Amino acid sequence: MKNVYFIKNPDFPNISELKSRISKYGFQVVNASAREIDFMVVDNIKYNQQIQTRISKIESEHSVIKITTEEFLKKFGFQPDERFINWQQYPNFNPWTGEEVKIWNDKIVDLNFEK
């Protein structure tokens, strides 16, 4: 099982769905005090000093792979339909055609990570 630490919870409509998705591939979400952290998910933003200190501490204590939220989600097949990405509730079906709408694509999952 690989351990993933999110510096900030991702801006994702359903966090439990995300956790379920990554656990399907042998990953689990952990907190900063976990014994082992394999991946640290960050964003390309300037964090405040407290969070910067936490990032530095984790990097010094663990051999982590640092990856952005966007890249991390893409590795797990996140491929939402652009027509619905900004909706408050991502639909299961297209309201105009009735076709199924998926947020994940198993065909593009690529779990090869490089340090």
C-alpha positions as CSV (number, residue, x, y, z in Angstrom):
1,M,0.0,0.0,0.0
2,K,1.4,3.4,-1.0
3,N,0.7,6.4,1.3
4,V,-0.4,9.7,-0.1
5,Y,-0.4,13.0,1.8
6,F,-2.4,15.9,0.5
7,I,-0.9,19.2,1.7
8,K,-4.4,20.7,1.2
9,N,-7.5,18.6,0.5
10,P,-8.0,18.8,-3.3
11,D,-10.8,20.9,-4.7
12,F,-12.7,17.8,-5.7
13,P,-16.4,17.4,-5.7
14,N,-16.5,14.2,-3.7
15,I,-13.4,13.5,-1.6
16,S,-14.7,10.0,-0.5
17,E,-15.0,9.1,-4.2
18,L,-11.4,10.2,-4.7
19,K,-10.2,8.1,-1.7
20,S,-12.1,5.1,-3.1
21,R,-10.5,5.6,-6.5
22,I,-7.0,5.7,-5.3
23,S,-7.5,2.7,-2.9
24,K,-8.6,0.7,-5.8
25,Y,-5.0,0.9,-7.0
26,G,-3.3,0.2,-3.7
27,F,-2.9,3.8,-2.4
28,Q,-4.3,5.3,0.8
29,V,-4.6,8.9,2.1
30,V,-2.6,9.6,5.3
31,N,-2.0,12.6,7.5
32,A,1.3,14.5,8.0
33,S,2.2,12.4,11.1
34,A,2.1,9.1,9.2
35,R,5.1,6.8,9.7
36,E,5.6,6.5,6.0
37,I,4.7,9.0,3.2
38,D,5.4,8.0,-0.4
39,F,3.7,10.8,-2.2
40,M,3.1,14.4,-1.3
41,V,0.4,16.1,-3.4
42,V,0.9,19.9,-3.6
43,D,-0.3,22.7,-5.9
44,N,1.7,25.2,-7.9
45,I,0.8,28.0,-5.5
46,K,2.7,30.0,-2.8
47,Y,1.8,28.4,0.5
48,N,1.9,30.3,3.8
49,Q,5.0,29.9,6.1
50,Q,3.3,27.3,8.3
51,I,2.5,25.0,5.3
52,Q,6.0,25.6,3.8
53,T,7.5,24.5,7.1
54,R,5.3,21.3,7.0
55,I,6.4,20.6,3.4
56,S,10.1,21.0,4.3
57,K,9.7,18.8,7.4
58,I,8.0,16.0,5.5
59,E,10.7,16.2,2.7
60,S,13.4,15.9,5.3
61,E,11.8,12.9,7.1
62,H,10.6,10.9,4.1
63,S,11.7,10.1,0.6
64,V,8.7,11.5,-1.1
65,I,7.6,12.0,-4.6
66,K,6.2,15.5,-4.9
67,I,3.4,15.9,-7.5
68,T,0.7,18.4,-8.2
69,T,-2.9,17.7,-7.6
70,E,-3.7,17.9,-11.3
71,E,-0.9,15.5,-12.3
72,F,-1.9,13.1,-9.5
73,L,-5.5,13.0,-10.5
74,K,-4.6,12.4,-14.2
75,K,-2.4,9.5,-13.2
76,F,-5.5,7.8,-11.7
77,G,-7.5,8.4,-14.9
78,F,-9.3,11.7,-14.0
79,Q,-10.9,12.8,-17.2
80,P,-14.1,14.7,-16.6
81,D,-16.4,15.9,-19.4
82,E,-15.6,19.6,-19.9
83,R,-19.3,20.4,-20.3
84,F,-20.0,19.4,-16.7
85,I,-16.7,20.2,-14.8
86,N,-18.0,23.5,-13.3
87,W,-21.3,22.1,-12.2
88,Q,-22.0,22.0,-8.5
89,Q,-22.9,18.3,-8.7
90,Y,-21.1,16.3,-11.4
91,P,-23.9,14.3,-13.2
92,N,-24.0,10.5,-13.8
93,F,-25.9,11.0,-17.0
94,N,-26.0,13.8,-19.6
95,P,-29.3,15.6,-19.0
96,W,-29.9,16.2,-22.7
97,T,-29.0,12.9,-24.2
98,G,-29.3,10.4,-21.3
99,E,-25.9,8.9,-22.0
100,E,-23.7,7.9,-19.1
101,V,-21.1,10.5,-18.0
102,K,-17.9,9.3,-16.3
103,I,-15.4,11.3,-14.4
104,W,-12.7,8.5,-14.5
105,N,-11.2,6.7,-17.5
106,D,-9.5,3.4,-16.6
107,K,-7.8,3.3,-20.0
108,I,-5.6,6.3,-19.2
109,V,-4.4,5.2,-15.7
110,D,-0.7,5.5,-15.6
111,L,0.8,4.9,-12.1
112,N,4.5,5.2,-13.2
113,F,5.9,7.9,-10.9
114,E,9.4,9.3,-11.0
115,K,11.2,11.0,-8.2
